[in-house]
């Protein structure tokens, strides 16, 4: 289906014909917002595997390449794969705990991680058609609860960045708060007093001014830029042939199920933002892309991939809902994977700059969830209980990450993911209260009406 035909469909948002320069700027905003998350996973796994700095840099470039290609496929679609919505893809955090454990296991290491990623990708391709049918279990009550939880679970990341980041020697120092406050203030003022183009690039302008201020006061570290090569190609199987072991494969297959649960919530959220109905067919296309990206990632020295929730807030805030923007962002990611110096410069953005922008972006995700909840019957006490308990479960890994430390290791992808916890809770409670209890409730209401 072409972009023009989508524009004519009543279920699709109106087509936005943006100039190329504006497309590039808005696409760059998407890259800047998700870049920290995109490079965090290869950084963590590279360090856990004891790789030298240049090999960790290679892992990052490999991740950017796969993320860029997956974003292009997810945005534009190829055959039956790709949801054709403004989606950004990157390495999933759901697998970090399992992969760190694998990195230290004798006989596993990186080849075993890549082998498990490939096998999990195949598993995902097989189950995606079945998982896509669960969309009917996501009414506004469940969808709104999940999206609200996504925003709330992201907020600690924004606050951590705004305070200077985990590596800050004086977390919360006034200089960090000043930079984050400037970025946020610029974004808010542009959205209050300006229109059109400037609103579309408000995040980029805010982060740009924040970066300039941070550089002027010595917060930007460019040490090592001169030693970084201008061009580097990502070669497949750089660390040798993948190996396949049963335990790592089973663990990563569970991760794929969790990724599908998270992605379902994110796709439904994006559908609400772009005013496009996410049908089982569209959901299947999106999940197939997640699985295919993970399958390819194992050959190209990187990890399981999924859609990035934080970019949903950017779509909502800027109002730019066309998929060509994220397609441009995907092309930029591919370019960064080939140009290590450019990637180095983006990686040098101080956390405080990202934090100022993320407070607005992640808050918009929460606001979207609250808006969707207005479509549900939240006057019903049982629905209120569903929201309360599910949001509470979603915040457990955020408030106390060690809460489930005594649980079996195979459960880590679930218990360490606030999104997965909230989604599973909302689905099960909706099943208990509204599906299995639907006949009972109808009979009760009928009896009340008679009296």
Helices and strands as residue ranges (DSSP letters): H 3-8, H 20-48, H 53-76, E 89-91, G 93-95, H 96-103, H 109-131, G 132-137, H 140-162, H 174-193, H 197-200, H 202-216, H 246-274, H 280-299, E 305-307, H 310-318, H 323-338, H 340-347, H 351-373, H 381-399, G 401-404, G 409-411, H 412-415, H 418-430, I 431-435, H 438-450
